[in-house]
Amino acid sequence: MVSSQVPVIDLGPWRSGDRAARARTAARVDEALQAAGFLLVTGHGVDPALPGRIREAARSFFRLPPEAKRPYAVSVGGRGWLGPGAEANSYAEGTASPPDLKESWSWAAEDPTGVPAVDAEWFRPNAWPAEVPELRPLVTGYLAAMRALSDELLELLAVALTLPEDHFTRHTGHPTWGFNVNWYPGAATVGPPLPGQFRIGPHTDFGTVTVLDREPGAGGLQIHTDAEGWQDAPYDPAALTVNIGDLLARWTGDRWRAGRHRVLPPPAHAPAEELLSLVYFYECDPHTRVESLPAPLGRVVHEPVDSHTYLRAKLDAISVS
């Protein structure tokens, strides 16, 4: 079962400062990321009421008529509303498919670096729906928690590789990130799925770590492993789901696998099922040079890449014109 390859990692022992407890936690993380690229993380300290409040506010936006949402429409990588048909994630791994059956509101890094070319591409002001003013303070608080947690996770991951704790976070002084609230409406809204169509098509994420707060469902998240193929992702209501993306997998020389996943289409036996996920994509400082760790830690030596040249290519690939 895939659940045996996706352990629940309690951050409490890691935060305790006890050397043995930290070492045990790091060893379990290393083992899991070699198998599936996914973890369930508890003891993270995020206000348990906050995701529900964000969902309630976001749902009121998504249920507005299309003409009310259209002024906020953007393409992938923008700040605003990604409407139906805007994205097809399977193209990130070179597989053609119909567009994903979802809508999203997207935020991204906005605090400028002072480098005009970098800021124009990666640090632009966020948009907020005027119809739902309560969303802004909720999301702002959540984003602060996600940034801190993502850096803490990168420190844990460095130690899991027997590297200095700041091996990755020395490259997150002024990072890019993205945050999507993904709405997966029921079949009554989107209609029957086309062949090969998903709420989100099979793919790996592009950055360093992704932190997901999700709702379980019959048309929910699945994880792919070599041992088990596609299996429903394990769920713990107290846990955040964490997976690593392409850049971190390359960084580790494929010691760790980028977590391949998909979100199933609305199920025929539950056509009214509606899910809403909060997805925080963490990256690194613009134009970080990502080089594979050498053996024995790394297993494959990839050509070094510019982090944000890589990210831009992936964002372009999943954009549906």
Secondary structure, DSSP 8 states (H G I E B T S, - for coil): -GGGGS-EEEHHHHHT--HHHHHHHHHHHHHHHHHTSEEEEE-----TTHHHHHHHHHHHHHTS-HHHHGGGB--TTSSEEE-TTSB-GGGGGT------S-EEEEEE--S--S-HHHHHHH-------TT-TTHHHHHHHHHHHHHHHHHHHHHHHHHHTTS-TTTTGGG-SS--EEEEEEEE--HHHH-S--TT--SEEEE--SSSEEEEE----TT-EEEEETTTEEEE----TT-EEEEE-HHHHHHTTTSS----EEE----TT-TT--EEEEEEEE--STT-EE----TTT-SS----EEHHHHHHHHHHHHB--
